[in-house]
C-alpha cells in the first residue's frame, strides 16, 4: 500500500494541503464573517475536496479565501508542492499513467514540444476526431469526400446533421 504524504498548497499555506496521491484537502480553521444575519465566527472542519473535471478532462478543485474562489487543476497543485515551482516557459506534463493520475511520479516539467510528444505517445492528443470540437469521425469525412461530385454540399450537410460550412 502506498503511503500518502501531505504538503501545503503553494500560496495557500495554512488553508489547504495536497497529497502525494493527488488529493486536496481544506484544513480546519475558524474565520470571521460579516455575511448572513449578523457578524459571527464560522468553523470549518478538515475535509478532502471532491474534484471536478474541467472542459479539457483534467481534475480541478476550487479553493476559497476571503470570499473569493479560485479554480486550480490538481496536477498543478501537486507539481508545485512536490516538484517545486514550475520554471518559466515550461508545461506541467503527465506521464504514461494519464491525465487523471496526479501523483508526483506521473508528473514532470517539460517544454510544450515535449508535452505534445507525450500526448501522441499516450494517445491523448486532441486532433481530428479526438478534438473536443469534432463533429465527424474520420470515416464520415472519407464518406463525405466520396460524395463530393455526386451531391450538393447542402444535401450532404443535411444527411450528416451538420452545417454546410462544416
MIROKE-443552 format. One record per atom (N, C-alpha, C): residue in one letter; x, y, z. Coordinates in Angstrom, 2 decimals. Layout:
<atoms>
atom type->a x->X y->Y z->Z
...
</atoms>
This chain:
<atoms>
atom type->x x->0.85 y->-1.18 z->0.00
atom type->x x->0.00 y->0.00 z->0.00
atom type->x x->0.89 y->1.24 z->0.00
atom type->x x->0.53 y->2.22 z->-0.83
atom type->x x->1.32 y->3.43 z->-0.96
atom type->x x->1.04 y->4.40 z->0.18
atom type->x x->2.10 y->4.92 z->0.77
atom type->x x->1.99 y->5.90 z->1.85
atom type->x x->1.58 y->7.25 z->1.26
atom type->x x->0.67 y->7.95 z->1.91
atom type->x x->0.23 y->9.26 z->1.44
atom type->x x->0.90 y->10.34 z->2.28
atom type->x x->1.54 y->11.30 z->1.60
atom type->x x->2.20 y->12.41 z->2.27
atom type->x x->1.48 y->13.70 z->1.90
atom type->x x->1.37 y->14.62 z->2.85
atom type->x x->0.68 y->15.89 z->2.62
atom type->x x->1.65 y->17.05 z->2.71
atom type->x x->1.48 y->18.02 z->1.81
atom type->x x->2.28 y->19.25 z->1.82
atom type->x x->1.33 y->20.43 z->1.62
atom type->x x->1.72 y->21.61 z->2.12
atom type->x x->0.87 y->22.79 z->1.92
atom type->x x->0.74 y->23.14 z->0.44
atom type->x x->-0.44 y->23.62 z->0.05
atom type->x x->-0.64 y->24.12 z->-1.30
atom type->x x->0.11 y->25.45 z->-1.38
atom type->x x->0.98 y->25.58 z->-2.37
atom type->x x->1.80 y->26.78 z->-2.52
atom type->x x->0.89 y->28.00 z->-2.71
atom type->x x->1.08 y->29.01 z->-1.87
atom type->x x->0.26 y->30.22 z->-1.91
atom type->x x->-1.00 y->30.13 z->-1.07
atom type->x x->-1.30 y->28.94 z->-0.54
atom type->x x->-2.49 y->28.72 z->0.26
atom type->x x->-2.13 y->28.03 z->1.58
atom type->x x->-0.91 y->28.26 z->2.07
atom type->x x->-0.40 y->27.63 z->3.27
atom type->x x->-1.34 y->27.95 z->4.45
atom type->x x->-1.60 y->26.94 z->5.27
atom type->x x->-2.48 y->27.10 z->6.42
atom type->x x->-3.96 y->26.94 z->6.08
atom type->x x->-4.29 y->26.91 z->4.79
atom type->x x->-5.68 y->26.77 z->4.36
atom type->x x->-5.95 y->25.44 z->3.68
atom type->x x->-5.00 y->25.01 z->2.81
atom type->x x->-5.17 y->23.79 z->2.03
atom type->x x->-3.87 y->23.02 z->1.97
atom type->x x->-4.00 y->21.69 z->1.82
atom type->x x->-2.85 y->20.82 z->1.60
atom type->x x->-3.15 y->19.88 z->0.44
atom type->x x->-2.08 y->19.41 z->-0.20
atom type->x x->-2.18 y->18.49 z->-1.33
atom type->x x->-1.37 y->17.25 z->-1.00
atom type->x x->-1.83 y->16.10 z->-1.47
atom type->x x->-1.17 y->14.85 z->-1.10
atom type->x x->-0.38 y->14.25 z->-2.25
atom type->x x->0.49 y->13.32 z->-1.89
atom type->x x->1.29 y->12.59 z->-2.88
atom type->x x->0.43 y->11.64 z->-3.72
atom type->x x->-0.84 y->11.48 z->-3.36
atom type->x x->-1.78 y->10.67 z->-4.15
atom type->x x->-2.71 y->11.55 z->-4.98
atom type->x x->-2.45 y->12.86 z->-4.97
atom type->x x->-3.22 y->13.77 z->-5.82
atom type->x x->-4.48 y->14.33 z->-5.20
atom type->x x->-4.68 y->14.12 z->-3.90
atom type->x x->-5.86 y->14.65 z->-3.24
atom type->x x->-5.57 y->16.06 z->-2.69
atom type->x x->-6.63 y->16.84 z->-2.53
atom type->x x->-6.51 y->18.19 z->-1.96
atom type->x x->-7.48 y->18.26 z->-0.79
atom type->x x->-7.00 y->18.80 z->0.33
atom type->x x->-7.90 y->18.94 z->1.48
atom type->x x->-7.89 y->20.36 z->2.02
atom type->x x->-9.02 y->20.73 z->2.54
atom type->x x->-9.20 y->22.00 z->3.22
atom type->x x->-8.88 y->21.75 z->4.68
atom type->x x->-8.05 y->22.59 z->5.28
atom type->x x->-7.68 y->22.41 z->6.68
atom type->x x->-8.73 y->23.02 z->7.60
atom type->x x->-8.83 y->22.47 z->8.80
atom type->x x->-9.75 y->23.01 z->9.80
atom type->x x->-9.32 y->24.43 z->10.14
atom type->x x->-10.31 y->25.32 z->10.23
atom type->x x->-9.99 y->26.70 z->10.57
atom type->x x->-11.23 y->27.42 z->11.06
atom type->x x->-10.99 y->28.55 z->11.68
atom type->x x->-12.06 y->29.40 z->12.18
atom type->x x->-11.87 y->30.77 z->11.55
atom type->x x->-12.95 y->31.35 z->11.06
atom type->x x->-12.84 y->32.67 z->10.44
atom type->x x->-14.06 y->33.51 z->10.76
atom type->x x->-13.89 y->34.81 z->10.69
atom type->x x->-14.93 y->35.80 z->10.98
atom type->x x->-15.64 y->36.16 z->9.69
atom type->x x->-16.97 y->36.15 z->9.71
atom type->x x->-17.73 y->36.53 z->8.53
atom type->x x->-18.76 y->37.58 z->8.89
atom type->x x->-18.98 y->38.48 z->7.98
atom type->x x->-19.98 y->39.53 z->8.20
atom type->x x->-21.21 y->39.26 z->7.35
atom type->x x->-21.26 y->38.13 z->6.66
atom type->x x->-22.41 y->37.77 z->5.83
atom type->x x->-23.53 y->37.20 z->6.69
atom type->x x->-24.69 y->37.07 z->6.11
atom type->x x->-25.82 y->36.50 z->6.82
atom type->x x->-26.51 y->37.53 z->7.70
atom type->x x->-27.17 y->37.07 z->8.76
atom type->x x->-27.95 y->37.97 z->9.63
atom type->x x->-27.08 y->38.89 z->10.46
atom type->x x->-26.03 y->38.34 z->11.04
atom type->x x->-25.17 y->39.14 z->11.91
atom type->x x->-23.74 y->38.62 z->11.80
atom type->x x->-22.76 y->39.49 z->12.04
atom type->x x->-21.36 y->39.03 z->12.01
atom type->x x->-21.17 y->37.89 z->13.04
atom type->x x->-20.36 y->36.88 z->12.65
atom type->x x->-20.15 y->35.75 z->13.55
atom type->x x->-18.91 y->34.96 z->13.13
atom type->x x->-18.48 y->34.09 z->14.03
atom type->x x->-17.36 y->33.20 z->13.73
atom type->x x->-17.89 y->31.93 z->13.07
atom type->x x->-17.17 y->31.45 z->12.06
atom type->x x->-17.51 y->30.20 z->11.39
atom type->x x->-16.39 y->29.19 z->11.63
atom type->x x->-16.77 y->27.95 z->11.81
atom type->x x->-15.80 y->26.88 z->11.98
atom type->x x->-15.87 y->25.95 z->10.78
atom type->x x->-14.74 y->25.69 z->10.17
atom type->x x->-14.65 y->24.73 z->9.07
atom type->x x->-13.89 y->23.51 z->9.55
atom type->x x->-14.42 y->22.34 z->9.25
atom type->x x->-13.74 y->21.10 z->9.59
atom type->x x->-12.80 y->20.72 z->8.44
atom type->x x->-11.76 y->19.97 z->8.78
atom type->x x->-10.86 y->19.46 z->7.75
atom type->x x->-11.64 y->18.48 z->6.88
atom type->x x->-11.47 y->18.60 z->5.54
atom type->x x->-12.15 y->17.69 z->4.64
atom type->x x->-11.41 y->17.58 z->3.32
atom type->x x->-11.52 y->16.41 z->2.70
atom type->x x->-10.96 y->16.18 z->1.37
atom type->x x->-11.90 y->16.81 z->0.36
atom type->x x->-11.36 y->17.61 z->-0.55
atom type->x x->-12.19 y->18.24 z->-1.58
atom type->x x->-12.51 y->17.24 z->-2.68
atom type->x x->-13.71 y->17.31 z->-3.18
atom type->x x->-14.13 y->16.45 z->-4.28
atom type->x x->-13.80 y->17.17 z->-5.58
atom type->x x->-12.89 y->16.61 z->-6.40
atom type->x x->-12.52 y->17.31 z->-7.62
atom type->x x->-13.60 y->17.18 z->-8.70
atom type->x x->-13.65 y->18.20 z->-9.55
atom type->x x->-14.49 y->18.14 z->-10.74
atom type->x x->-13.59 y->17.90 z->-11.94
atom type->x x->-14.17 y->17.81 z->-13.11
atom type->x x->-13.40 y->17.65 z->-14.33
atom type->x x->-13.64 y->18.87 z->-15.19
atom type->x x->-12.57 y->19.52 z->-15.63
atom type->x x->-12.74 y->20.71 z->-16.47
atom type->x x->-12.98 y->20.31 z->-17.92
atom type->x x->-13.17 y->21.29 z->-18.79
atom type->x x->-13.52 y->21.02 z->-20.19
atom type->x x->-12.43 y->20.25 z->-20.94
atom type->x x->-11.21 y->20.26 z->-20.43
atom type->x x->-10.11 y->19.55 z->-21.08
atom type->x x->-9.88 y->18.17 z->-20.47
atom type->x x->-10.72 y->17.78 z->-19.51
atom type->x x->-10.62 y->16.44 z->-18.92
atom type->x x->-9.68 y->16.33 z->-17.75
atom type->x x->-9.18 y->17.46 z->-17.23
atom type->x x->-8.28 y->17.44 z->-16.07
atom type->x x->-9.08 y->17.62 z->-14.80
atom type->x x->-8.64 y->16.99 z->-13.71
atom type->x x->-9.28 y->17.17 z->-12.42
atom type->x x->-8.93 y->18.54 z->-11.88
atom type->x x->-9.94 y->19.22 z->-11.32
atom type->x x->-9.68 y->20.53 z->-10.73
atom type->x x->-10.47 y->20.69 z->-9.44
atom type->x x->-10.00 y->21.59 z->-8.59
atom type->x x->-10.67 y->21.90 z->-7.33
atom type->x x->-10.81 y->23.41 z->-7.22
atom type->x x->-11.74 y->23.82 z->-6.38
atom type->x x->-11.97 y->25.25 z->-6.15
atom type->x x->-11.50 y->25.56 z->-4.73
atom type->x x->-10.56 y->26.50 z->-4.63
atom type->x x->-10.05 y->26.95 z->-3.33
atom type->x x->-10.66 y->28.33 z->-3.05
atom type->x x->-10.90 y->28.59 z->-1.77
atom type->x x->-11.57 y->29.84 z->-1.40
atom type->x x->-10.81 y->30.54 z->-0.27
atom type->x x->-10.72 y->31.86 z->-0.40
atom type->x x->-10.08 y->32.68 z->0.63
atom type->x x->-10.76 y->34.04 z->0.63
atom type->x x->-11.19 y->34.48 z->1.81
atom type->x x->-11.83 y->35.79 z->1.98
atom type->x x->-13.00 y->36.00 z->1.01
atom type->x x->-13.79 y->34.94 z->0.81
atom type->x x->-14.97 y->35.03 z->-0.03
atom type->x x->-14.72 y->34.96 z->-1.52
atom type->x x->-13.48 y->34.82 z->-1.94
atom type->x x->-13.15 y->34.73 z->-3.37
atom type->x x->-12.73 y->33.30 z->-3.70
atom type->x x->-13.28 y->32.78 z->-4.80
atom type->x x->-12.98 y->31.42 z->-5.21
atom type->x x->-12.04 y->31.41 z->-6.41
atom type->x x->-11.15 y->30.42 z->-6.41
atom type->x x->-10.17 y->30.25 z->-7.49
atom type->x x->-10.11 y->28.77 z->-7.85
atom type->x x->-10.18 y->28.46 z->-9.15
atom type->x x->-10.14 y->27.08 z->-9.62
atom type->x x->-8.71 y->26.73 z->-10.06
atom type->x x->-8.24 y->25.56 z->-9.62
atom type->x x->-6.89 y->25.10 z->-9.96
atom type->x x->-6.96 y->23.64 z->-10.40
atom type->x x->-6.14 y->23.28 z->-11.38
atom type->x x->-6.04 y->21.86 z->-11.74
atom type->x x->-5.22 y->21.16 z->-10.66
atom type->x x->-5.65 y->19.95 z->-10.33
atom type->x x->-4.99 y->19.19 z->-9.27
atom type->x x->-3.53 y->18.91 z->-9.61
atom type->x x->-3.24 y->18.63 z->-10.89
atom type->x x->-1.85 y->18.30 z->-11.24
atom type->x x->-0.91 y->19.49 z->-11.03
atom type->x x->-1.40 y->20.70 z->-11.23
atom type->x x->-0.55 y->21.88 z->-10.99
atom type->x x->-0.26 y->22.05 z->-9.50
atom type->x x->-1.27 y->21.80 z->-8.65
atom type->x x->-1.07 y->21.93 z->-7.20
atom type->x x->-0.08 y->20.87 z->-6.71
atom type->x x->-0.22 y->19.64 z->-7.19
atom type->x x->0.68 y->18.55 z->-6.79
atom type->x x->2.10 y->18.85 z->-7.26
atom type->x x->2.25 y->19.27 z->-8.52
atom type->x x->3.58 y->19.55 z->-9.07
atom type->x x->4.25 y->20.69 z->-8.30
atom type->x x->3.53 y->21.77 z->-8.04
atom type->x x->4.13 y->22.90 z->-7.30
atom type->x x->4.61 y->22.46 z->-5.92
atom type->x x->3.81 y->21.63 z->-5.24
atom type->x x->4.17 y->21.21 z->-3.88
atom type->x x->5.29 y->20.18 z->-3.85
atom type->x x->5.27 y->19.23 z->-4.79
atom type->x x->6.21 y->18.11 z->-4.72
atom type->x x->7.41 y->18.23 z->-5.67
atom type->x x->7.25 y->18.95 z->-6.78
atom type->x x->8.36 y->19.10 z->-7.74
atom type->x x->9.03 y->20.46 z->-7.64
atom type->x x->8.41 y->21.39 z->-6.96
atom type->x x->8.93 y->22.76 z->-6.87
atom type->x x->8.23 y->23.64 z->-7.88
atom type->x x->8.56 y->24.92 z->-7.84
atom type->x x->7.93 y->25.89 z->-8.73
atom type->x x->8.23 y->25.57 z->-10.19
atom type->x x->7.21 y->25.68 z->-11.03
atom type->x x->7.36 y->25.39 z->-12.46
atom type->x x->8.24 y->26.45 z->-13.10
atom type->x x->9.29 y->26.04 z->-13.81
atom type->x x->10.15 y->27.00 z->-14.48
atom type->x x->9.38 y->27.77 z->-15.57
atom type->x x->9.75 y->29.01 z->-15.78
atom type->x x->9.09 y->29.84 z->-16.80
atom type->x x->9.18 y->29.18 z->-18.16
atom type->x x->8.09 y->29.21 z->-18.91
atom type->x x->8.07 y->28.65 z->-20.25
atom type->x x->7.90 y->27.14 z->-20.32
atom type->x x->7.70 y->26.51 z->-19.18
atom type->x x->7.55 y->25.05 z->-19.14
atom type->x x->6.10 y->24.68 z->-18.86
atom type->x x->5.71 y->23.47 z->-19.30
atom type->x x->4.39 y->22.91 z->-19.02
atom type->x x->4.51 y->21.90 z->-17.89
atom type->x x->3.40 y->21.66 z->-17.22
atom type->x x->3.32 y->20.56 z->-16.27
atom type->x x->2.82 y->19.37 z->-17.08
atom type->x x->3.65 y->18.34 z->-17.21
atom type->x x->3.36 y->17.20 z->-18.09
atom type->x x->2.96 y->15.97 z->-17.29
atom type->x x->1.98 y->15.23 z->-17.83
atom type->x x->1.60 y->13.95 z->-17.25
atom type->x x->2.41 y->12.85 z->-17.93
atom type->x x->2.69 y->11.81 z->-17.18
atom type->x x->3.42 y->10.66 z->-17.71
atom type->x x->2.47 y->9.65 z->-18.33
atom type->x x->2.94 y->8.45 z->-18.55
atom type->x x->2.16 y->7.42 z->-19.26
atom type->x x->0.93 y->6.92 z->-18.50
atom type->x x->0.78 y->7.27 z->-17.22
atom type->x x->-0.39 y->6.82 z->-16.47
atom type->x x->-1.64 y->7.65 z->-16.80
atom type->x x->-1.48 y->8.76 z->-17.53
atom type->x x->-2.63 y->9.54 z->-17.97
atom type->x x->-2.87 y->10.79 z->-17.14
atom type->x x->-3.80 y->11.60 z->-17.63
atom type->x x->-4.04 y->12.90 z->-17.02
atom type->x x->-4.93 y->12.86 z->-15.78
atom type->x x->-5.45 y->11.71 z->-15.43
atom type->x x->-6.25 y->11.61 z->-14.21
atom type->x x->-5.42 y->11.11 z->-13.02
atom type->x x->-4.17 y->10.75 z->-13.27
atom type->x x->-3.28 y->10.29 z->-12.21
atom type->x x->-2.34 y->11.44 z->-11.85
atom type->x x->-2.64 y->12.09 z->-10.72
atom type->x x->-1.91 y->13.29 z->-10.33
atom type->x x->-0.96 y->13.02 z->-9.18
atom type->x x->-0.10 y->12.04 z->-9.36
atom type->x x->0.91 y->11.72 z->-8.36
atom type->x x->2.25 y->12.29 z->-8.83
atom type->x x->3.13 y->12.65 z->-7.90
atom type->x x->4.41 y->13.24 z->-8.30
atom type->x x->5.21 y->12.38 z->-9.28
atom type->x x->5.12 y->11.04 z->-9.18
atom type->x x->5.89 y->10.18 z->-10.08
atom type->x x->5.30 y->10.14 z->-11.50
atom type->x x->4.09 y->10.68 z->-11.70
atom type->x x->3.48 y->10.73 z->-13.03
atom type->x x->3.53 y->12.15 z->-13.61
atom type->x x->4.15 y->13.07 z->-12.88
atom type->x x->4.22 y->14.46 z->-13.32
atom type->x x->5.67 y->14.89 z->-13.52
atom type->x x->5.85 y->15.82 z->-14.43
atom type->x x->7.19 y->16.40 z->-14.65
atom type->x x->7.00 y->17.76 z->-15.32
atom type->x x->8.07 y->18.52 z->-15.36
atom type->x x->8.07 y->19.78 z->-16.10
atom type->x x->8.78 y->19.55 z->-17.42
atom type->x x->8.22 y->20.09 z->-18.48
atom type->x x->8.83 y->19.94 z->-19.80
atom type->x x->8.39 y->21.06 z->-20.72
atom type->x x->9.01 y->21.12 z->-21.88
atom type->x x->8.65 y->22.15 z->-22.86
atom type->x x->7.30 y->21.79 z->-23.48
atom type->x x->6.69 y->22.74 z->-24.15
atom type->x x->5.42 y->22.49 z->-24.83
atom type->x x->5.60 y->21.37 z->-25.87
atom type->x x->6.73 y->21.39 z->-26.57
atom type->x x->7.01 y->20.37 z->-27.59
atom type->x x->7.08 y->18.97 z->-26.95
atom type->x x->7.75 y->18.86 z->-25.81
atom type->x x->7.84 y->17.57 z->-25.11
atom type->x x->6.45 y->17.12 z->-24.65
atom type->x x->5.65 y->18.07 z->-24.17
atom type->x x->4.31 y->17.75 z->-23.71
atom type->x x->3.44 y->17.24 z->-24.87
atom type->x x->3.55 y->17.86 z->-26.04
atom type->x x->2.78 y->17.42 z->-27.21
atom type->x x->3.24 y->16.03 z->-27.68
atom type->x x->4.55 y->15.78 z->-27.61
atom type->x x->5.08 y->14.46 z->-27.96
atom type->x x->4.51 y->13.39 z->-27.03
atom type->x x->4.42 y->13.73 z->-25.74
atom type->x x->3.85 y->12.81 z->-24.76
atom type->x x->2.38 y->12.51 z->-25.08
atom type->x x->1.64 y->13.53 z->-25.52
atom type->x x->0.22 y->13.33 z->-25.88
atom type->x x->0.09 y->12.32 z->-27.00
atom type->x x->0.95 y->12.41 z->-28.01
atom type->x x->0.90 y->11.45 z->-29.11
atom type->x x->1.34 y->10.06 z->-28.63
atom type->x x->2.36 y->10.01 z->-27.78
atom type->x x->2.83 y->8.74 z->-27.24
atom type->x x->1.72 y->8.03 z->-26.46
atom type->x x->0.99 y->8.81 z->-25.67
atom type->x x->-0.04 y->8.24 z->-24.80
atom type->x x->-1.40 y->8.13 z->-25.46
atom type->x x->-1.52 y->8.65 z->-26.69
atom type->x x->-2.81 y->8.59 z->-27.39
atom type->x x->-3.84 y->9.55 z->-26.85
atom type->x x->-3.40 y->10.63 z->-26.19
atom type->x x->-4.34 y->11.60 z->-25.62
atom type->x x->-4.38 y->12.90 z->-26.41
atom type->x x->-3.81 y->12.90 z->-27.60
atom type->x x->-3.81 y->14.11 z->-28.42
atom type->x x->-5.23 y->14.47 z->-28.81
atom type->x x->-5.46 y->15.74 z->-29.09
atom type->x x->-6.80 y->16.24 z->-29.37
atom type->x x->-6.96 y->16.68 z->-30.82
atom type->x x->-6.40 y->15.94 z->-31.75
atom type->x x->-6.51 y->16.28 z->-33.16
atom type->x x->-7.57 y->15.43 z->-33.82
atom type->x x->-8.09 y->15.94 z->-34.94
atom type->x x->-9.06 y->15.18 z->-35.72
atom type->x x->-10.29 y->14.83 z->-34.92
atom type->x x->-10.75 y->13.60 z->-35.03
atom type->x x->-11.98 y->13.20 z->-34.36
atom type->x x->-11.84 y->13.14 z->-32.84
atom type->x x->-10.62 y->13.22 z->-32.33
atom type->x x->-10.40 y->13.22 z->-30.88
atom type->x x->-10.53 y->14.62 z->-30.29
atom type->x x->-10.59 y->15.65 z->-31.11
atom type->x x->-10.70 y->17.02 z->-30.64
atom type->x x->-12.03 y->17.29 z->-29.96
atom type->x x->-12.04 y->18.21 z->-29.01
atom type->x x->-13.26 y->18.49 z->-28.26
atom type->x x->-14.36 y->19.10 z->-29.13
atom type->x x->-14.00 y->19.73 z->-30.25
atom type->x x->-15.00 y->20.35 z->-31.12
atom type->x x->-15.34 y->19.49 z->-32.34
atom type->x x->-14.82 y->18.27 z->-32.42
atom type->x x->-15.05 y->17.41 z->-33.58
atom type->x x->-16.52 y->17.06 z->-33.72
atom type->x x->-17.02 y->17.15 z->-34.92
atom type->x x->-18.41 y->16.82 z->-35.20
atom type->x x->-18.52 y->15.53 z->-36.03
atom type->x x->-17.43 y->15.14 z->-36.65
atom type->x x->-17.43 y->13.97 z->-37.53
atom type->x x->-16.26 y->13.05 z->-37.21
atom type->x x->-16.43 y->11.77 z->-37.51
atom type->x x->-15.33 y->10.83 z->-37.39
atom type->x x->-14.55 y->10.83 z->-38.71
atom type->x x->-13.37 y->10.26 z->-38.70
atom type->x x->-12.57 y->10.18 z->-39.93
atom type->x x->-13.31 y->9.38 z->-41.00
atom type->x x->-14.01 y->8.35 z->-40.58
atom type->x x->-14.78 y->7.51 z->-41.51
atom type->x x->-15.88 y->8.34 z->-42.20
atom type->x x->-16.57 y->9.19 z->-41.43
atom type->x x->-17.61 y->10.04 z->-42.01
atom type->x x->-17.00 y->11.05 z->-42.99
atom type->x x->-15.85 y->11.61 z->-42.65
atom type->x x->-15.18 y->12.57 z->-43.54
atom type->x x->-14.84 y->11.89 z->-44.86
atom type->x x->-14.32 y->10.67 z->-44.79
atom type->x x->-13.98 y->9.93 z->-46.02
atom type->x x->-15.23 y->9.68 z->-46.87
atom type->x x->-16.36 y->9.34 z->-46.23
atom type->x x->-17.61 y->9.13 z->-46.96
atom type->x x->-18.09 y->10.41 z->-47.62
atom type->x x->-17.98 y->11.53 z->-46.91
atom type->x x->-18.39 y->12.82 z->-47.46
atom type->x x->-17.54 y->13.19 z->-48.67
atom type->x x->-16.26 y->12.95 z->-48.57
atom type->x x->-15.37 y->13.25 z->-49.71
atom type->x x->-15.71 y->12.41 z->-50.93
atom type->x x->-16.16 y->11.18 z->-50.70
atom type->x x->-16.56 y->10.32 z->-51.81
atom type->x x->-17.83 y->10.83 z->-52.49
atom type->x x->-18.64 y->11.62 z->-51.77
atom type->x x->-19.88 y->12.17 z->-52.30
atom type->x x->-19.69 y->13.52 z->-52.98
atom type->x x->-18.47 y->14.00 z->-53.02
atom type->x x->-18.16 y->15.36 z->-53.49
atom type->x x->-18.81 y->15.70 z->-54.83
atom type->x x->-18.72 y->14.86 z->-55.81
atom type->x x->-19.24 y->15.15 z->-57.15
atom type->x x->-20.67 y->14.63 z->-57.34
atom type->x x->-21.20 y->13.89 z->-56.37
atom type->x x->-22.50 y->13.25 z->-56.54
atom type->x x->-23.66 y->14.00 z->-55.90
atom type->x x->-23.36 y->14.80 z->-54.83
atom type->x x->-24.43 y->15.50 z->-54.10
atom type->x x->-23.99 y->16.93 z->-53.83
atom type->x x->-24.98 y->17.80 z->-53.54
atom type->x x->-24.65 y->19.18 z->-53.18
atom type->x x->-24.16 y->19.22 z->-51.74
atom type->x x->-23.44 y->20.28 z->-51.39
atom type->x x->-22.96 y->20.43 z->-50.03
atom type->x x->-24.13 y->20.50 z->-49.05
atom type->x x->-25.18 y->21.19 z->-49.46
atom type->x x->-26.36 y->21.32 z->-48.60
atom type->x x->-26.98 y->19.96 z->-48.29
atom type->x x->-27.10 y->19.10 z->-49.30
atom type->x x->-27.69 y->17.78 z->-49.12
atom type->x x->-26.82 y->16.90 z->-48.22
atom type->x x->-25.50 y->16.97 z->-48.43
atom type->x x->-24.58 y->16.19 z->-47.60
atom type->x x->-24.64 y->16.66 z->-46.15
atom type->x x->-24.68 y->17.98 z->-45.95
atom type->x x->-24.76 y->18.54 z->-44.60
atom type->x x->-26.02 y->18.06 z->-43.89
atom type->x x->-27.14 y->18.09 z->-44.59
atom type->x x->-28.40 y->17.63 z->-44.01
atom type->x x->-28.32 y->16.14 z->-43.67
atom type->x x->-27.69 y->15.38 z->-44.52
atom type->x x->-27.56 y->13.93 z->-44.31
atom type->x x->-26.78 y->13.61 z->-43.04
atom type->x x->-25.75 y->14.42 z->-42.73
atom type->x x->-24.90 y->14.17 z->-41.55
atom type->x x->-25.26 y->15.04 z->-40.35
atom type->x x->-26.27 y->15.90 z->-40.49
atom type->x x->-26.70 y->16.73 z->-39.37
atom type->x x->-25.70 y->17.79 z->-38.98
atom type->x x->-25.01 y->18.34 z->-39.97
atom type->x x->-24.02 y->19.40 z->-39.72
atom type->x x->-24.35 y->20.59 z->-40.60
atom type->x x->-23.65 y->21.70 z->-40.38
atom type->x x->-23.87 y->22.87 z->-41.24
atom type->x x->-23.10 y->22.69 z->-42.56
atom type->x x->-23.48 y->23.44 z->-43.56
atom type->x x->-22.81 y->23.37 z->-44.86
atom type->x x->-21.33 y->23.73 z->-44.73
atom type->x x->-21.02 y->24.69 z->-43.90
atom type->x x->-19.62 y->25.11 z->-43.73
atom type->x x->-18.76 y->24.01 z->-43.11
atom type->x x->-19.36 y->23.17 z->-42.27
atom type->x x->-18.62 y->22.03 z->-41.70
atom type->x x->-18.25 y->21.08 z->-42.81
</atoms>
